[in-house]
């Protein structure tokens, strides 16, 4: 799926942390207009060598009030997106759709005493 230029911002990677052979985090700049609630996700785009853009949904691990965006990822061997994402370094570009998605937010679970969330995928 492609997104037109007016649907995303071009963010710069400011830090990359390798946690293991297949787990890593990255931090990017954040457009001041990008607003989200904890529990939402963004669609990220990586431009491949042939110019095509691959998009995937990623939850932000940064707080809504942070001035940066941070994401945690697992490398899927041969994966169309994670293989490209894991090659990025400080100064490289990451595309972030302007619209956040999702409704797994605290407001959705009002009235309860305890909320237990169990991770899947990357294990975060």
C-alpha angles and dihedrals in degrees: 000000000000131000125208120241092257092059098062144038127225109237128188123230108238100177141010124196120193108206098178139338091292107020126076143152130216134193125208140182114268128224106238090229095056107105127177141161123235106270096039127107139212132221110241125201130204122191112226125215090262091056096253117130121226116203131201136167117250132178116232114241091190119090120258090247096051117111090225137050121237128191134185120212145179120216112239106204107246090002114158093225109024093048088058095039093052091057094059120107138184110306095026122121127253121184117224122190111235094229119073117212138205140061104224088121132135091251089065092060102049120154098034126115101212130024118196118193121187120198128231133177106027092016095241 
